[in-house]
Amino acid sequence: DGGITQSPKYLFRKEGQNVTLSCEQNLNHDAMYWYRQDPGQGLRLIYYSQIVNDFQKGDIAEGYSVSREKKESFPLTVTSAQKNPTAFYLCASSIYRGPETQYFGPGTRLLVL
Amino acid sequence: AQKVTQAQTEISVVEKEDVTLDCVYETRDTTYYLFWYKQPPSGELVFLIRRNSFDEQNEISGRYSWNFQKSTSSFNFTITASQVVDSAVYFCALSESNYGQNFVFGPGTRLSVLP
C-alpha cells in the first residue's frame, strides 16, 4: 500500500537536545512538507521541499532543520534553539508543489521533559 | 494575503442530524483551490475534497456535500444524517496557483456527534 509513514509516534526531548522526526513516503511524490499543529489550532508550515536536495523555509522555520537526500525521505530535526517544541508534527507529500492535494502521515507528538 | 476562516470552533449534534461546517476564504488570486480534510482522534489528516475556483458546481459524495459560492467566498461542508464516526476536527484549506502556492489552513471545527 502506498502512503506516508512517520516515526516515532511519540517523542520526548530533554532540554538542550536535538531530536529528529522521520518521514517516509512511497507515493513517488516530488514535494514534501512539514507542519506543526498546536492544540486547538490549524497547521503551520515549517519547511517544504519540491525536489531532492532542495528545501525552503515555511512560516515558522526557526529552530528547525531538514534534509532531502532521497525522494522518499524528508526528516525534520527539532534543534535546541526551538524553545517551545511541544506540538503535533505532521508530514505531508504531494505529486508536485502547488495547489495539488497533500496527503498526510499519522503524525509525531513531541513532548519536552 | 490568503486567509481561511472557520468561525465555528466546536459543534455538537445528535446522531442522524444534518450539520453544516462553514468555511470563508480570502484570496487575491483568480485561480485557486479549496480543500477539506478530516482529522479523527488518531491525528492523521484525511483528504475529503479538492475544488478549483472555476468549478462552482456543488459536489455530493454519499452523506457528504459541498457548497462552493464565489460570490460570498465560501466553501461549506454538509454532513447528512451524521454518525458517531463523523466525530473529528475538520479543516478547510486554500492554495493559490500564482502567489506562494502554499496551503493555508483554517483553525478547524471540532464536530462531536453524540449517540
Interface residues (C-beta under 8 A of the other chain):
Chain A: G40 Q41 G42 L43 L45 Y48 G58 F88 L90 A92 R97 G98 P99 T101 Q102 Y103 F104 G105 P106 G107 R109
Chain B: V4 T9 Y32 Y33 F35 Y37 S42 G43 E44 L45 V46 F47 R50 N52 F91 S95 E96 S97 Q101 N102 F103 F105 G106 P107 G108
